[in-house]
Amino acid sequence: MENRSLGKTGLRVSELCLGTMTFGENNWGLPTTTEEHSVAMMNRFLAAGGNFLDTANVYGLGNSESIVGRWLTTQSRDGLIVATKCRFPMGKGPNDEGSSRKHILSSIEASLKRLQTDYVDLMQVHCWDYNTPLEETIRTLDDLIRVGKVRYVGVSNFTGYQLQQWIDLAKFKGFARTFLH
């Protein structure tokens, strides 16, 4: 499998990324993949030259990250690129969802614990948050890069207009550049 640059960075990732949304139990009624089969898929992906895994805190309400994390403990972490996301509800409380500083910080701590690692290579905002000021979201992610818990920042499910707002504000404020969209 060939490797490519991740967005406009020097980080090299496999041309295919293994999505883990169906790993473990979920609450959506979607088909699920047992941990045994999930591990087999990750092993085959790695053997085929893949190094890029995508998960999210909301996938199985953390079950996907937990399966990936247990597998990661059996691998060389430096050779793998791990991406996760936050934004969607992880509980019933008023701050258990969104892109507020509170939710992002609690999300990354929980994700790092489930993934059994001290950093993620790519942290993405899973969807635009109309209730949180954009500067709060970008500043929080910039802070996570500065303390080493996140290496790169990206977004998912954004419109072109939303992405441009993000890019312009980050540039104006001198925040970490969002490389992926």
N, CA, C and O atoms as a DFTB+ gen file, in Angstrom:
724 C
 N C O
     1  1       0.850      -1.177       0.000
     2  2       0.000       0.000       0.000
     3  2       0.894       1.238       0.000
     4  3       1.890       1.294       0.721
     5  1       0.539       2.205      -0.796
     6  2       1.318       3.433      -0.871
     7  2       0.969       4.369       0.279
     8  3      -0.096       4.265       0.886
     9  1       1.886       5.279       0.562
    10  2       1.660       6.301       1.584
    11  2       1.556       7.662       0.916
    12  3       2.138       7.909      -0.140
    13  1       0.801       8.533       1.561
    14  2       0.601       9.893       1.054
    15  2       0.695      10.867       2.208
    16  3       0.596      10.483       3.373
    17  1       0.886      12.130       1.873
    18  2       0.878      13.171       2.902
    19  2      -0.547      13.360       3.397
    20  3      -1.503      13.298       2.624
    21  1      -0.671      13.589       4.687
    22  2      -1.969      13.861       5.287
    23  2      -2.259      15.349       5.100
    24  3      -1.655      16.196       5.757
    25  1      -3.182      15.652       4.205
    26  2      -3.483      17.051       3.913
    27  2      -2.234      17.780       3.471
    28  3      -1.473      17.285       2.639
    29  1      -2.025      18.958       4.033
    30  2      -0.850      19.758       3.698
    31  2       0.171      19.684       4.826
    32  3       0.677      20.703       5.296
    33  1       0.464      18.449       5.251
    34  2       1.443      18.233       6.319
    35  2       2.552      17.330       5.802
    36  3       2.489      16.833       4.678
    37  1       3.552      17.125       6.618
    38  2       4.610      16.175       6.304
    39  2       4.308      14.782       6.826
    40  3       5.096      13.861       6.612
    41  1       3.187      14.611       7.505
    42  2       2.814      13.314       8.065
    43  2       2.407      12.364       6.948
    44  3       1.561      12.698       6.119
    45  1       3.005      11.191       6.927
    46  2       2.729      10.197       5.888
    47  2       1.755       9.152       6.423
    48  3       1.963       8.570       7.488
    49  1       0.705       8.933       5.670
    50  2      -0.330       7.960       6.043
    51  2      -0.582       7.026       4.871
    52  3      -0.330       7.369       3.716
    53  1      -1.081       5.848       5.187
    54  2      -1.439       4.914       4.124
    55  2      -2.568       5.514       3.299
    56  3      -3.394       6.274       3.805
    57  1      -2.586       5.157       2.019
    58  2      -3.597       5.726       1.123
    59  2      -5.009       5.304       1.517
    60  3      -5.976       5.968       1.144
    61  1      -5.138       4.227       2.251
    62  2      -6.422       3.808       2.804
    63  2      -6.396       3.999       4.310
    64  3      -5.377       3.776       4.964
    65  1      -7.524       4.411       4.844
    66  2      -7.674       4.582       6.289
    67  2      -8.730       3.580       6.741
    68  3      -9.794       3.479       6.131
    69  1      -8.441       2.847       7.797
    70  2      -9.400       1.866       8.310
    71  2     -10.375       2.546       9.259
    72  3      -9.992       2.985      10.344
    73  1     -11.624       2.632       8.851
    74  2     -12.678       3.185       9.696
    75  2     -13.172       2.132      10.668
    76  3     -13.334       0.967      10.304
    77  1     -13.413       2.545      11.910
    78  2     -13.751       1.585      12.971
    79  2     -15.136       1.825      13.570
    80  3     -15.394       1.427      14.706
    81  1     -16.018       2.465      12.824
    82  2     -17.314       2.833      13.374
    83  2     -18.116       1.632      13.880
    84  3     -18.867       1.764      14.846
    85  1     -17.975       0.481      13.259
    86  2     -18.782      -0.673      13.664
    87  2     -18.075      -1.597      14.654
    88  3     -18.594      -2.662      14.990
    89  1     -16.898      -1.195      15.119
    90  2     -16.194      -2.030      16.094
    91  2     -16.919      -1.964      17.439
    92  3     -17.106      -0.877      17.986
    93  1     -17.322      -3.098      17.969
    94  2     -17.963      -3.159      19.286
    95  2     -19.437      -2.839      19.246
    96  3     -19.995      -2.510      18.200
    97  1     -20.053      -2.941      20.401
    98  2     -21.491      -2.675      20.539
    99  2     -21.800      -1.213      20.266
   100  3     -20.981      -0.336      20.541
   101  1     -22.988      -0.951      19.723
   102  2     -23.418       0.427      19.521
   103  2     -24.885       0.548      19.900
   104  3     -25.562      -0.450      20.149
   105  1     -25.357       1.765      19.939
   106  2     -26.739       2.031      20.332
   107  2     -27.613       2.450      19.153
   108  3     -28.717       2.958      19.354
   109  1     -27.143       2.249      17.947
   110  2     -27.866       2.745      16.780
   111  2     -28.575       1.648      16.007
   112  3     -29.269       1.937      15.032
   113  1     -28.418       0.397      16.419
   114  2     -29.012      -0.697      15.677
   115  2     -28.230      -1.060      14.425
   116  3     -28.721      -1.810      13.581
   117  1     -27.004      -0.528      14.297
   118  2     -26.163      -0.870      13.151
   119  2     -25.528      -2.237      13.368
   120  3     -25.366      -2.679      14.506
   121  1     -25.175      -2.896      12.288
   122  2     -24.418      -4.147      12.454
   123  2     -23.114      -3.844      13.196
   124  3     -22.516      -2.785      13.008
   125  1     -22.695      -4.754      14.014
   126  2     -21.466      -4.549      14.774
   127  2     -20.452      -5.630      14.450
   128  3     -20.789      -6.685      13.911
   129  1     -19.216      -5.349      14.787
   130  2     -18.114      -6.269      14.584
   131  2     -17.579      -6.663      15.951
   132  3     -17.288      -5.796      16.775
   133  1     -17.446      -7.944      16.197
   134  2     -16.931      -8.398      17.483
   135  2     -15.489      -7.931      17.656
   136  3     -14.824      -7.565      16.687
   137  1     -15.023      -7.947      18.877
   138  2     -13.635      -7.554      19.116
   139  2     -12.683      -8.492      18.388
   140  3     -11.678      -8.048      17.832
   141  1     -12.986      -9.765      18.388
   142  2     -12.122     -10.735      17.698
   143  2     -12.005     -10.399      16.206
   144  3     -10.902     -10.390      15.659
   145  1     -13.119     -10.128      15.559
   146  2     -13.079      -9.776      14.135
   147  2     -12.465      -8.394      13.904
   148  3     -11.794      -8.167      12.897
   149  1     -12.699      -7.480      14.836
   150  2     -12.101      -6.142      14.728
   151  2     -10.578      -6.238      14.761
   152  3      -9.890      -5.607      13.960
   153  1     -10.065      -7.028      15.692
   154  2      -8.614      -7.220      15.806
   155  2      -8.068      -7.873      14.540
   156  3      -7.008      -7.490      14.045
   157  1      -8.791      -8.856      14.024
   158  2      -8.347      -9.517      12.791
   159  2      -8.288      -8.514      11.641
   160  3      -7.350      -8.538      10.845
   161  1      -9.288      -7.629      11.552
   162  2      -9.270      -6.614      10.489
   163  2      -8.088      -5.671      10.650
   164  3      -7.408      -5.355       9.674
   165  1      -7.836      -5.218      11.878
   166  2      -6.703      -4.307      12.092
   167  2      -5.393      -5.002      11.768
   168  3      -4.501      -4.392      11.178
   169  1      -5.260      -6.266      12.142
   170  2      -4.036      -7.012      11.826
   171  2      -3.844      -7.164      10.322
   172  3      -2.730      -7.007       9.822
   173  1      -4.922      -7.469       9.594
   174  2      -4.835      -7.605       8.133
   175  2      -4.497      -6.256       7.488
   176  3      -3.700      -6.184       6.553
   177  1      -5.113      -5.203       8.000
   178  2      -4.851      -3.857       7.486
   179  2      -3.375      -3.504       7.663
   180  3      -2.732      -3.008       6.738
   181  1      -2.849      -3.761       8.846
   182  2      -1.439      -3.496       9.126
   183  2      -0.541      -4.342       8.225
   184  3       0.442      -3.837       7.682
   185  1      -0.871      -5.617       8.062
   186  2      -0.076      -6.511       7.215
   187  2      -0.086      -6.068       5.753
   188  3       0.870      -6.316       5.018
   189  1      -1.168      -5.414       5.335
   190  2      -1.279      -4.940       3.954
   191  2      -0.572      -3.594       3.758
   192  3      -0.571      -3.053       2.653
   193  1       0.021      -3.059       4.812
   194  2       0.753      -1.801       4.707
   195  2       0.001      -0.589       5.220
   196  3       0.497       0.533       5.118
   197  1      -1.189      -0.795       5.771
   198  2      -1.956       0.317       6.323
   199  2      -1.385       0.780       7.647
   200  3      -0.831      -0.013       8.408
   201  1      -1.525       2.081       7.922
   202  2      -1.055       2.601       9.200
   203  2      -2.025       3.628       9.800
   204  3      -1.752       4.172      10.870
   205  1      -3.142       3.898       9.135
   206  2      -4.028       4.998       9.487
   207  2      -5.378       4.449       9.941
   208  3      -6.110       3.840       9.161
   209  1      -5.697       4.678      11.228
   210  2      -6.955       4.208      11.819
   211  2      -7.823       5.387      12.213
   212  3      -7.341       6.352      12.806
   213  1      -9.106       5.307      11.883
   214  2     -10.051       6.375      12.204
   215  2     -11.124       5.853      13.145
   216  3     -11.747       4.823      12.887
   217  1     -11.331       6.574      14.236
   218  2     -12.387       6.238      15.176
   219  2     -13.035       7.539      15.647
   220  3     -12.714       8.616      15.144
   221  1     -13.933       7.438      16.600
   222  2     -14.576       8.611      17.196
   223  2     -15.102       8.211      18.559
   224  3     -15.434       7.049      18.792
   225  1     -15.175       9.184      19.460
   226  2     -15.664       8.871      20.797
   227  2     -17.080       8.314      20.755
   228  3     -17.430       7.464      21.575
   229  1     -17.893       8.770      19.827
   230  2     -19.300       8.373      19.767
   231  2     -19.511       6.984      19.154
   232  3     -20.585       6.405      19.317
   233  1     -18.530       6.447      18.468
   234  2     -18.683       5.129      17.866
   235  2     -18.834       4.090      18.975
   236  3     -17.884       3.781      19.695
   237  1     -20.052       3.560      19.092
   238  2     -20.341       2.606      20.157
   239  2     -20.215       3.224      21.532
   240  3     -19.972       2.522      22.514
   241  1     -20.380       4.552      21.610
   242  2     -20.188       5.294      22.873
   243  2     -18.879       4.905      23.549
   244  3     -18.835       4.654      24.753
   245  1     -17.822       4.860      22.756
   246  2     -16.483       4.588      23.273
   247  2     -16.007       3.170      23.038
   248  3     -14.815       2.897      23.184
   249  1     -16.891       2.262      22.683
   250  2     -16.481       0.862      22.491
   251  2     -15.461       0.704      21.373
   252  3     -14.519      -0.078      21.502
   253  1     -15.633       1.430      20.287
   254  2     -14.680       1.347      19.183
   255  2     -13.288       1.782      19.642
   256  3     -12.300       1.097      19.379
   257  1     -13.216       2.920      20.327
   258  2     -11.913       3.392      20.815
   259  2     -11.290       2.380      21.783
   260  3     -10.076       2.178      21.762
   261  1     -12.088       1.759      22.609
   262  2     -11.559       0.780      23.564
   263  2     -10.956      -0.429      22.852
   264  3      -9.894      -0.916      23.240
   265  1     -11.633      -0.910      21.814
   266  2     -11.100      -2.044      21.054
   267  2      -9.805      -1.642      20.358
   268  3      -8.822      -2.383      20.396
   269  1      -9.800      -0.484      19.728
   270  2      -8.581       0.005      19.069
   271  2      -7.470       0.164      20.113
   272  3      -6.324      -0.202      19.854
   273  1      -7.798       0.701      21.279
   274  2      -6.801       0.902      22.328
   275  2      -6.181      -0.396      22.818
   276  3      -4.965      -0.470      22.998
   277  1      -6.992      -1.410      23.034
   278  2      -6.435      -2.706      23.472
   279  2      -5.515      -3.274      22.391
   280  3      -4.470      -3.846      22.702
   281  1      -5.899      -3.116      21.134
   282  2      -5.057      -3.584      20.039
   283  2      -3.763      -2.780      19.973
   284  3      -2.692      -3.342      19.743
   285  1      -3.859      -1.463      20.175
   286  2      -2.674      -0.603      20.111
   287  2      -1.593      -1.039      21.092
   288  3      -0.404      -0.887      20.811
   289  1      -1.995      -1.582      22.243
   290  2      -1.003      -2.000      23.240
   291  2      -0.153      -3.166      22.752
   292  3       0.882      -3.471      23.345
   293  1      -0.583      -3.819      21.676
   294  2       0.178      -4.947      21.121
   295  2       1.003      -4.534      19.903
   296  3       1.657      -5.369      19.278
   297  1       0.970      -3.252      19.573
   298  2       1.634      -2.761      18.368
   299  2       2.670      -1.694      18.716
   300  3       2.732      -1.217      19.849
   301  1       3.476      -1.331      17.729
   302  2       4.396      -0.207      17.866
   303  2       3.597       1.065      17.587
   304  3       3.235       1.329      16.440
   305  1       3.322       1.851      18.624
   306  2       2.483       3.044      18.488
   307  2       3.076       4.053      17.513
   308  3       2.338       4.718      16.786
   309  1       4.396       4.173      17.490
   310  2       5.032       5.167      16.625
   311  2       4.771       4.922      15.146
   312  3       4.808       5.862      14.351
   313  1       4.509       3.686      14.766
   314  2       4.273       3.371      13.368
   315  2       2.837       3.550      12.924
   316  3       2.521       3.348      11.751
   317  1       1.958       3.928      13.846
   318  2       0.533       4.037      13.530
   319  2       0.042       5.472      13.650
   320  3       0.533       6.248      14.469
   321  1      -0.921       5.801      12.833
   322  2      -1.562       7.109      12.864
   323  2      -2.988       6.887      13.342
   324  3      -3.774       6.206      12.683
   325  1      -3.318       7.468      14.495
   326  2      -4.632       7.274      15.102
   327  2      -5.400       8.590      15.074
   328  3      -4.931       9.618      15.561
   329  1      -6.587       8.527      14.493
   330  2      -7.469       9.688      14.421
   331  2      -8.725       9.415      15.236
   332  3      -9.247       8.300      15.234
   333  1      -9.203      10.431      15.927
   334  2     -10.495      10.330      16.599
   335  2     -11.249      11.643      16.408
   336  3     -10.714      12.619      15.883
   337  1     -12.483      11.638      16.839
   338  2     -13.344      12.807      16.658
   339  2     -14.171      13.033      17.911
   340  3     -14.341      12.131      18.731
   341  1     -14.686      14.255      18.049
   342  2     -15.645      14.557      19.110
   343  2     -16.654      15.556      18.582
   344  3     -16.375      16.270      17.619
   345  1     -17.805      15.613      19.190
   346  2     -18.852      16.590      18.925
   347  2     -20.221      16.045      19.336
   348  3     -21.010      16.757      19.957
   349  1     -20.505      14.788      18.995
   350  2     -21.830      14.230      19.218
   351  2     -22.032      13.809      20.671
   352  3     -21.057      13.666      21.408
   353  1     -23.286      13.607      21.098
   354  2     -23.581      13.303      22.509
   355  2     -22.899      12.031      23.019
   356  3     -22.906      10.987      22.367
   357  1     -22.318      12.158      24.194
   358  2     -21.719      11.015      24.886
   359  2     -22.440      10.729      26.199
   360  3     -22.048       9.830      26.944
   361  1     -23.472      11.479      26.478
   362  2     -24.269      11.319      27.692
   363  2     -25.497      12.195      27.575
   364  3     -25.783      12.754      26.517
   365  1     -26.224      12.308      28.684
   366  2     -27.467      13.082      28.666
   367  2     -27.324      14.476      29.265
   368  3     -28.279      15.253      29.252
   369  1     -26.156      14.800      29.783
   370  2     -25.940      16.107      30.400
   371  2     -25.838      17.215      29.371
   372  3     -25.579      16.947      28.198
   373  1     -26.038      18.455      29.790
   374  2     -26.017      19.582      28.856
   375  2     -24.646      19.837      28.230
   376  3     -24.561      20.464      27.174
   377  1     -23.585      19.366      28.860
   378  2     -22.234      19.567      28.324
   379  2     -21.612      18.271      27.810
   380  3     -20.399      18.192      27.620
   381  1     -22.443      17.265      27.589
   382  2     -21.960      15.978      27.094
   383  2     -21.923      15.906      25.572
   384  3     -21.752      14.828      25.002
   385  1     -22.080      17.034      24.925
   386  2     -21.990      17.100      23.467
   387  2     -21.538      18.490      23.056
   388  3     -21.514      19.417      23.866
   389  1     -21.184      18.618      21.796
   390  2     -20.821      19.920      21.264
   391  2     -19.324      20.104      21.108
   392  3     -18.538      19.173      21.282
   393  1     -18.950      21.333      20.774
   394  2     -17.548      21.681      20.566
   395  2     -17.083      22.742      21.539
   396  3     -16.199      23.542      21.233
   397  1     -17.693      22.740      22.723
   398  2     -17.252      23.665      23.767
   399  2     -15.913      23.197      24.332
   400  3     -15.529      22.038      24.172
   401  1     -15.225      24.097      24.981
   402  2     -13.960      23.742      25.628
   403  2     -14.169      22.593      26.608
   404  3     -13.383      21.645      26.635
   405  1     -15.217      22.676      27.406
   406  2     -15.497      21.632      28.400
   407  2     -15.663      20.269      27.738
   408  3     -15.068      19.283      28.174
   409  1     -16.473      20.218      26.683
   410  2     -16.718      18.916      26.055
   411  2     -15.484      18.392      25.324
   412  3     -15.184      17.201      25.400
   413  1     -14.775      19.254      24.627
   414  2     -13.571      18.799      23.919
   415  2     -12.537      18.269      24.903
   416  3     -11.947      17.213      24.674
   417  1     -12.313      18.999      26.003
   418  2     -11.305      18.554      26.971
   419  2     -11.701      17.247      27.644
   420  3     -10.860      16.368      27.830
   421  1     -12.961      17.112      28.007
   422  2     -13.380      15.841      28.624
   423  2     -13.350      14.723      27.587
   424  3     -13.036      13.579      27.918
   425  1     -13.672      15.043      26.344
   426  2     -13.650      14.036      25.276
   427  2     -12.245      13.522      25.015
   428  3     -12.045      12.313      24.895
   429  1     -11.261      14.420      24.922
   430  2      -9.910      13.957      24.621
   431  2      -9.357      13.130      25.775
   432  3      -8.676      12.131      25.545
   433  1      -9.637      13.531      27.007
   434  2      -9.153      12.742      28.144
   435  2      -9.741      11.335      28.130
   436  3      -9.028      10.356      28.347
   437  1     -11.051      11.241      27.873
   438  2     -11.707       9.928      27.826
   439  2     -11.195       9.113      26.633
   440  3     -10.974       7.908      26.754
   441  1     -11.010       9.765      25.488
   442  2     -10.509       9.062      24.310
   443  2      -9.095       8.536      24.542
   444  3      -8.792       7.396      24.188
   445  1      -8.230       9.354      25.132
   446  2      -6.857       8.905      25.403
   447  2      -6.852       7.710      26.352
   448  3      -6.058       6.784      26.186
   449  1      -7.723       7.733      27.326
   450  2      -7.817       6.608      28.268
   451  2      -8.283       5.345      27.541
   452  3      -7.699       4.275      27.714
   453  1      -9.337       5.471      26.727
   454  2      -9.837       4.296      26.009
   455  2      -8.823       3.793      24.986
   456  3      -8.665       2.585      24.806
   457  1      -8.136       4.716      24.316
   458  2      -7.147       4.346      23.306
   459  2      -5.818       3.901      23.927
   460  3      -4.945       3.391      23.224
   461  1      -5.667       4.088      25.216
   462  2      -4.463       3.689      25.956
   463  2      -3.198       4.292      25.338
   464  3      -2.201       3.608      25.104
   465  1      -3.281       5.580      25.088
   466  2      -2.155       6.316      24.521
   467  2      -2.127       7.705      25.149
   468  3      -3.114       8.138      25.745
   469  1      -1.018       8.394      25.022
   470  2      -0.941       9.734      25.609
   471  2      -1.148      10.836      24.580
   472  3      -1.101      12.017      24.925
   473  1      -1.378      10.469      23.318
   474  2      -1.676      11.468      22.291
   475  2      -2.454      10.809      21.152
   476  3      -2.405       9.592      20.972
   477  1      -3.166      11.629      20.393
   478  2      -3.733      11.179      19.129
   479  2      -3.066      11.981      18.020
   480  3      -2.710      13.146      18.195
   481  1      -2.911      11.337      16.898
   482  2      -2.262      12.011      15.777
   483  2      -3.177      13.048      15.148
   484  3      -2.721      14.109      14.723
   485  1      -4.459      12.743      15.090
   486  2      -5.416      13.632      14.455
   487  2      -6.686      13.696      15.290
   488  3      -7.318      12.674      15.559
   489  1      -7.051      14.908      15.697
   490  2      -8.313      15.150      16.406
   491  2      -9.189      15.970      15.475
   492  3      -8.789      17.027      14.989
   493  1     -10.398      15.460      15.236
   494  2     -11.313      16.142      14.333
   495  2     -12.594      16.536      15.055
   496  3     -13.074      15.822      15.936
   497  1     -13.130      17.665      14.671
   498  2     -14.467      18.046      15.114
   499  2     -15.421      17.365      14.136
   500  3     -15.353      17.589      12.927
   501  1     -16.303      16.538      14.672
   502  2     -17.124      15.642      13.865
   503  2     -18.211      16.364      13.070
   504  3     -18.695      15.845      12.064
   505  1     -18.589      17.541      13.512
   506  2     -19.676      18.271      12.864
   507  2     -19.691      19.690      13.423
   508  3     -19.275      19.911      14.560
   509  1     -20.159      20.634      12.649
   510  2     -20.266      22.032      13.075
   511  2     -21.145      22.129      14.317
   512  3     -22.125      21.396      14.448
   513  1     -20.795      23.028      15.223
   514  2     -21.576      23.271      16.433
   515  2     -22.101      24.704      16.393
   516  3     -21.339      25.659      16.540
   517  1     -23.397      24.840      16.195
   518  2     -24.010      26.168      16.103
   519  2     -24.107      26.868      17.464
   520  3     -24.361      28.071      17.515
   521  1     -23.911      26.143      18.552
   522  2     -24.085      26.712      19.892
   523  2     -22.798      27.190      20.549
   524  3     -22.845      27.853      21.585
   525  1     -21.661      26.868      19.968
   526  2     -20.378      27.231      20.576
   527  2     -19.653      28.220      19.682
   528  3     -19.558      28.005      18.473
   529  1     -19.138      29.307      20.258
   530  2     -18.340      30.236      19.441
   531  2     -17.159      29.503      18.807
   532  3     -16.460      28.739      19.472
   533  1     -16.953      29.738      17.550
   534  2     -15.900      29.049      16.810
   535  2     -14.530      29.268      17.431
   536  3     -13.713      28.349      17.469
   537  1     -14.271      30.478      17.918
   538  2     -12.973      30.755      18.519
   539  2     -12.710      29.854      19.731
   540  3     -11.577      29.422      19.943
   541  1     -13.743      29.569      20.522
   542  2     -13.586      28.689      21.682
   543  2     -13.135      27.292      21.249
   544  3     -12.253      26.692      21.864
   545  1     -13.750      26.792      20.192
   546  2     -13.406      25.454      19.685
   547  2     -11.977      25.419      19.165
   548  3     -11.200      24.538      19.534
   549  1     -11.634      26.364      18.317
   550  2     -10.298      26.358      17.708
   551  2      -9.216      26.594      18.764
   552  3      -8.170      25.945      18.730
   553  1      -9.456      27.514      19.698
   554  2      -8.475      27.779      20.756
   555  2      -8.225      26.523      21.597
   556  3      -7.086      26.223      21.956
   557  1      -9.290      25.801      21.901
   558  2      -9.154      24.580      22.702
   559  2      -8.299      23.552      21.971
   560  3      -7.409      22.948      22.570
   561  1      -8.558      23.350      20.700
   562  2      -7.766      22.396      19.925
   563  2      -6.324      22.857      19.788
   564  3      -5.405      22.039      19.821
   565  1      -6.122      24.146      19.635
   566  2      -4.774      24.700      19.584
   567  2      -4.040      24.429      20.906
   568  3      -2.861      24.075      20.906
   569  1      -4.733      24.596      22.006
   570  2      -4.138      24.301      23.315
   571  2      -3.749      22.830      23.425
   572  3      -2.702      22.506      23.986
   573  1      -4.582      21.940      22.893
   574  2      -4.280      20.504      22.949
   575  2      -3.043      20.158      22.122
   576  3      -2.281      19.261      22.483
   577  1      -2.846      20.867      21.020
   578  2      -1.619      20.677      20.237
   579  2      -0.422      21.152      21.057
   580  3       0.603      20.471      21.120
   581  1      -0.552      22.305      21.676
   582  2       0.568      22.880      22.439
   583  2       0.993      22.016      23.621
   584  3       2.170      22.006      23.980
   585  1       0.049      21.285      24.240
   586  2       0.414      20.419      25.372
   587  2       0.745      18.996      24.929
   588  3       1.079      18.151      25.759
   589  1       0.655      18.726      23.625
   590  2       1.102      17.438      23.098
   591  2       0.077      16.314      23.117
   592  3       0.430      15.164      22.859
   593  1      -1.161      16.610      23.411
   594  2      -2.171      15.548      23.411
   595  2      -2.727      15.290      22.019
   596  3      -3.303      14.233      21.761
   597  1      -2.554      16.252      21.128
   598  2      -3.025      16.172      19.746
   599  2      -1.887      16.658      18.854
   600  3      -1.220      17.643      19.170
   601  1      -1.670      15.965      17.742
   602  2      -0.618      16.371      16.802
   603  2      -1.164      17.242      15.668
   604  3      -0.539      18.229      15.280
   605  1      -2.328      16.870      15.145
   606  2      -2.940      17.597      14.026
   607  2      -4.432      17.741      14.290
   608  3      -5.027      16.967      15.040
   609  1      -5.026      18.762      13.648
   610  2      -6.450      19.060      13.822
   611  2      -7.133      19.005      12.464
   612  3      -6.574      19.426      11.452
   613  1      -8.343      18.481      12.463
   614  2      -9.134      18.442      11.244
   615  2     -10.613      18.587      11.555
   616  3     -11.015      18.661      12.716
   617  1     -11.401      18.624      10.519
   618  2     -12.850      18.711      10.674
   619  2     -13.503      17.669       9.779
   620  3     -12.903      17.173       8.825
   621  1     -14.737      17.355      10.109
   622  2     -15.506      16.369       9.364
   623  2     -16.931      16.890       9.221
   624  3     -17.457      17.527      10.134
   625  1     -17.542      16.625       8.101
   626  2     -18.943      16.991       7.879
   627  2     -19.183      18.500       7.961
   628  3     -20.222      18.927       8.465
   629  1     -18.264      19.295       7.488
   630  2     -18.412      20.750       7.430
   631  2     -18.762      21.149       6.003
   632  3     -18.326      20.500       5.052
   633  1     -19.533      22.195       5.852
   634  2     -19.764      22.768       4.527
   635  2     -18.526      23.580       4.141
   636  3     -17.680      23.868       4.987
   637  1     -18.427      23.942       2.874
   638  2     -17.313      24.772       2.428
   639  2     -17.286      26.111       3.147
   640  3     -16.219      26.607       3.508
   641  1     -18.444      26.686       3.353
   642  2     -18.545      27.980       4.047
   643  2     -18.061      27.854       5.492
   644  3     -17.319      28.710       5.974
   645  1     -18.478      26.792       6.182
   646  2     -18.052      26.586       7.573
   647  2     -16.547      26.379       7.651
   648  3     -15.878      26.933       8.524
   649  1     -16.027      25.587       6.742
   650  2     -14.595      25.341       6.713
   651  2     -13.820      26.634       6.479
   652  3     -12.795      26.868       7.119
   653  1     -14.296      27.459       5.580
   654  2     -13.609      28.715       5.303
   655  2     -13.639      29.636       6.518
   656  3     -12.654      30.320       6.797
   657  1     -14.761      29.665       7.246
   658  2     -14.822      30.457       8.484
   659  2     -13.750      29.978       9.457
   660  3     -13.045      30.787      10.061
   661  1     -13.631      28.665       9.606
   662  2     -12.644      28.068      10.516
   663  2     -11.230      28.483      10.100
   664  3     -10.453      28.972      10.921
   665  1     -10.906      28.285       8.831
   666  2      -9.569      28.593       8.326
   667  2      -9.234      30.070       8.525
   668  3      -8.144      30.411       8.985
   669  1     -10.173      30.936       8.176
   670  2      -9.932      32.374       8.301
   671  2      -9.715      32.798       9.746
   672  3      -8.813      33.586      10.029
   673  1     -10.526      32.289      10.660
   674  2     -10.383      32.657      12.072
   675  2      -9.069      32.122      12.640
   676  3      -8.369      32.834      13.359
   677  1      -8.736      30.883      12.325
   678  2      -7.485      30.306      12.820
   679  2      -6.284      31.107      12.327
   680  3      -5.346      31.359      13.083
   681  1      -6.318      31.500      11.078
   682  2      -5.218      32.288      10.518
   683  2      -5.144      33.661      11.181
   684  3      -4.062      34.105      11.565
   685  1      -6.265      34.324      11.316
   686  2      -6.322      35.659      11.918
   687  2      -5.822      35.654      13.357
   688  3      -5.105      36.565      13.771
   689  1      -6.198      34.631      14.120
   690  2      -5.825      34.549      15.539
   691  2      -4.471      33.888      15.767
   692  3      -3.962      33.894      16.888
   693  1      -3.885      33.320      14.725
   694  2      -2.585      32.661      14.882
   695  2      -2.679      31.291      15.522
   696  3      -1.715      30.815      16.121
   697  1      -3.836      30.652      15.398
   698  2      -4.016      29.309      15.948
   699  2      -3.401      28.283      15.010
   700  3      -3.046      28.590      13.872
   701  1      -3.283      27.060      15.509
   702  2      -2.773      25.967      14.694
   703  2      -3.628      25.834      13.444
   704  3      -4.854      25.936      13.482
   705  1      -2.955      25.610      12.366
   706  2      -3.650      25.474      11.092
   707  2      -4.445      24.167      11.053
   708  3      -3.967      23.126      11.504
   709  1      -5.645      24.235      10.518
   710  2      -6.438      23.031      10.313
   711  2      -6.037      22.469       8.965
   712  3      -6.248      23.098       7.928
   713  1      -5.459      21.283       8.987
   714  2      -4.885      20.716       7.778
   715  2      -5.841      19.831       7.016
   716  3      -5.641      19.579       5.828
   717  1      -6.871      19.358       7.674
   718  2      -7.688      18.323       7.066
   719  2      -9.144      18.687       7.067
   720  3      -9.663      19.233       8.041
   721  1      -9.793      18.387       5.985
   722  2     -11.217      18.654       5.884
   723  2     -11.822      17.781       4.830
   724  3     -13.026      17.853       4.586
